[in-house]
């Protein structure tokens, strides 16, 4: 049988891609690029999860949860596996430089949090993700999250390109690890405030501009 490139198949052969299906049209236009980009980076890798809900109980008694778009694994000598995290964006706006050692915060804590969740989900004990981690230090939890991590990437579906925020760029060793720690610090701070009944916002244009509750919140004065 001769393989026919997806983009050359007639529309009637691909019911999902019919003109009346907006999602189908988008896939018809971009799926070939996804497959090509995957072949360049993930040859000999195997998909572990797609659209996977992950959850982890943290030392402070709160839970971190999220839905991971995709995770892949590749075996290594000795049975240790390399892992990759992939988040799909229709148009990626996350800048790699925001994960540098000198950055005040990343554009998104999404992949640092997912690294922590995937590490817990990959433990041999099927109940491990429901148990409090043995280490209570942020440094140890962050190191644990990246121990088997080979890649953390955003895939821009429109451009057909991967953007890696891990491994770190040359000279930026420890940048992603630092962001995992910062994500944990932010989660712990939020947990403490909620436990104390403190639901105050931190007003600012970026935080408040699109908020539906500006009419009943003093934060609205920050973005007049």
C-alpha positions as CSV (number, residue, x, y, z in Angstrom):
1,X,0.0,0.0,0.0
2,X,1.3,3.5,-0.9
3,X,1.0,6.1,1.8
4,X,-0.7,9.3,0.7
5,X,0.4,12.5,2.4
6,X,-2.5,13.8,4.5
7,X,-2.6,17.2,2.8
8,X,-3.1,15.5,-0.6
9,X,-6.1,13.5,0.4
10,X,-9.4,14.7,-1.2
11,X,-11.9,16.3,1.2
12,X,-14.5,13.6,0.7
13,X,-12.0,11.0,2.0
14,X,-11.7,12.9,5.3
15,X,-15.2,13.4,6.7
16,X,-13.8,15.2,9.8
17,X,-12.3,17.9,7.5
18,X,-15.4,18.9,5.7
19,X,-16.0,22.6,5.2
20,X,-18.8,22.7,7.7
21,X,-16.5,21.6,10.5
22,X,-14.3,24.5,11.7
23,X,-12.2,22.2,13.9
24,X,-11.8,19.8,11.0
25,X,-10.6,22.5,8.6
26,X,-8.1,23.6,11.2
27,X,-6.8,20.0,11.5
28,X,-6.6,19.6,7.8
29,X,-4.4,22.7,7.5
30,X,-2.2,22.1,10.5
31,X,-2.0,18.3,11.3
32,X,0.7,17.6,8.7
33,X,3.0,20.2,10.3
34,X,2.3,18.6,13.7
35,X,3.4,15.2,12.4
36,X,6.5,16.6,10.7
37,X,7.6,18.5,13.9
38,X,7.0,15.4,16.0
39,X,9.1,13.2,13.6
40,X,12.0,15.6,14.0
41,X,12.0,15.7,17.8
42,X,10.2,12.6,19.1
43,X,11.5,9.8,16.9
44,X,11.7,6.6,19.1
45,X,9.6,8.3,21.8
46,X,6.3,6.9,23.0
47,X,3.2,8.9,24.0
48,X,2.5,8.3,27.7
49,X,-0.6,10.6,28.2
50,X,-2.9,12.7,26.2
51,X,-5.4,15.1,27.8
52,X,-4.5,13.5,31.2
53,X,-5.9,14.9,34.4
54,X,-3.2,14.8,37.1
55,X,-3.4,15.6,40.8
56,X,-1.0,15.7,43.7
57,X,-1.4,16.3,47.4
58,X,1.3,18.7,48.7
59,X,3.0,18.8,52.1
60,X,0.8,21.8,53.2
61,X,-2.4,19.8,52.8
62,X,-3.5,21.5,49.6
63,X,-3.8,19.8,46.2
64,X,-2.3,20.9,42.8
65,X,-4.1,19.6,39.7
66,X,-4.1,20.1,36.0
67,X,-4.8,18.6,32.6
68,X,-1.7,17.7,30.6
69,X,-2.0,17.9,26.8
70,X,0.6,15.3,26.2
71,X,3.5,13.5,27.8
72,X,6.0,11.3,26.1
73,X,8.7,8.9,27.3
74,X,11.9,7.4,25.9
75,X,13.7,4.4,27.6
76,X,17.3,4.6,28.7
77,X,20.0,2.1,29.8
78,X,19.2,0.8,33.2
79,X,15.4,1.3,32.9
80,X,15.4,5.0,33.7
81,X,13.1,6.9,31.3
82,X,13.4,10.3,29.9
83,X,10.2,12.3,29.9
84,X,8.8,15.1,27.8
85,X,6.0,17.5,28.5
86,X,4.1,19.1,25.6
87,X,1.5,21.8,25.8
88,X,-0.4,22.7,22.6
89,X,-1.1,26.4,21.9
90,X,-3.1,27.7,18.9
91,X,-0.7,30.7,19.1
92,X,2.2,30.5,21.6
93,X,3.0,33.7,23.4
94,X,5.2,32.2,26.1
95,X,8.7,33.7,25.8
96,X,11.7,31.4,26.5
97,X,13.6,34.4,28.2
98,X,10.9,34.5,30.9
99,X,12.4,31.2,32.1
100,X,15.9,32.6,32.5
101,X,17.8,32.7,35.8
102,X,17.3,36.5,36.0
103,X,13.6,36.5,35.2
104,X,11.2,37.7,38.0
105,X,8.6,35.1,36.9
106,X,7.8,33.0,33.9
107,X,5.1,34.0,31.4
108,X,3.3,30.8,32.6
109,X,3.7,28.4,35.5
110,X,1.9,25.7,33.5
111,X,4.8,23.5,32.5
112,X,6.7,23.8,35.8
113,X,3.5,22.7,37.6
114,X,3.0,19.9,35.1
115,X,6.5,18.7,35.6
116,X,5.7,18.2,39.3
117,X,2.4,16.5,38.6
118,X,3.9,14.1,36.0
119,X,6.7,13.0,38.3
120,X,4.3,12.0,41.0
121,X,2.0,10.2,38.5
122,X,5.0,8.2,37.2
123,X,5.9,6.7,40.5
124,X,5.6,2.9,40.7
125,X,3.2,3.0,43.7
126,X,-0.2,3.7,42.1
127,X,-1.3,5.6,45.2
128,X,1.9,7.8,45.3
129,X,0.2,10.8,43.8
130,X,-2.3,10.8,46.7
131,X,0.3,10.8,49.4
132,X,2.2,13.7,50.9
133,X,5.8,13.8,49.5
134,X,8.5,12.7,51.9
135,X,10.4,15.9,51.4
136,X,8.8,19.2,52.6
137,X,11.4,21.5,51.1
138,X,10.6,23.4,47.9
139,X,14.2,22.8,46.6
140,X,13.8,19.0,46.9
141,X,10.4,19.0,45.3
142,X,11.6,21.1,42.4
143,X,14.7,18.9,41.9
144,X,12.4,15.8,42.0
145,X,10.2,17.3,39.3
146,X,13.0,17.7,36.7
147,X,15.0,14.6,37.6
148,X,13.8,12.5,34.6
149,X,12.7,15.5,32.5
150,X,14.3,15.8,29.1
151,X,12.0,18.4,27.5
152,X,9.3,20.9,28.4
153,X,7.9,22.4,25.2
154,X,5.1,24.5,23.9
155,X,3.8,23.6,20.4
156,X,2.5,26.5,18.3
157,X,-0.1,24.9,16.1
158,X,-0.4,27.9,13.8
159,X,3.3,28.2,13.1
160,X,4.0,24.4,13.3
161,X,7.0,24.9,15.7
162,X,8.1,23.7,19.1
163,X,9.5,26.1,21.7
164,X,11.5,24.5,24.4
165,X,11.6,26.1,27.9
166,X,13.6,23.1,29.1
167,X,16.4,22.1,28.8
168,X,17.7,25.5,29.7
169,X,19.6,27.5,27.2
170,X,23.4,27.6,27.4
171,X,24.4,29.7,30.3
172,X,20.9,29.5,31.9
173,X,21.4,26.3,33.8
174,X,18.8,26.0,36.6
175,X,16.3,28.5,35.1
176,X,13.5,26.0,34.7
177,X,14.3,24.4,38.1
178,X,14.0,27.8,39.6
179,X,10.6,28.4,38.0
180,X,9.3,25.1,39.4
181,X,10.3,26.4,42.9
182,X,8.6,29.7,42.2
183,X,5.4,28.0,41.1
184,X,5.4,26.0,44.4
185,X,6.1,29.2,46.4
186,X,3.1,30.9,44.7
187,X,0.9,27.9,45.4
188,X,1.8,27.8,49.0
189,X,1.3,31.5,49.4
190,X,-2.2,31.2,47.8
191,X,-3.0,28.2,50.1
192,X,-2.0,30.2,53.2
193,X,-4.1,33.2,52.2
194,X,-7.2,31.0,51.5
195,X,-6.8,29.2,54.8
196,X,-6.7,32.6,56.5
197,X,-9.8,33.8,54.7
198,X,-7.8,36.4,52.8
199,X,-9.3,36.6,49.3
200,X,-8.0,40.1,48.5
201,X,-6.7,40.7,45.0
202,X,-3.5,42.4,44.0
203,X,-4.8,45.2,41.7
204,X,-3.1,45.8,38.4
205,X,-3.9,46.3,34.8
206,X,-3.0,42.8,33.6
207,X,-4.9,41.2,36.5
208,X,-8.0,43.3,36.4
209,X,-8.6,44.6,32.9
210,X,-10.8,41.7,31.9
211,X,-12.3,40.9,35.2
212,X,-16.1,40.6,35.4
213,X,-16.2,41.7,39.0
214,X,-14.6,45.1,38.7
215,X,-17.9,46.8,39.7
216,X,-17.8,45.3,43.1
217,X,-14.1,45.2,43.7
218,X,-11.7,48.0,44.6
219,X,-9.3,46.6,42.1
220,X,-11.2,48.3,39.4
221,X,-9.7,51.7,40.5
222,X,-6.3,50.4,39.5
223,X,-7.3,50.2,35.8
224,X,-9.5,53.3,35.3
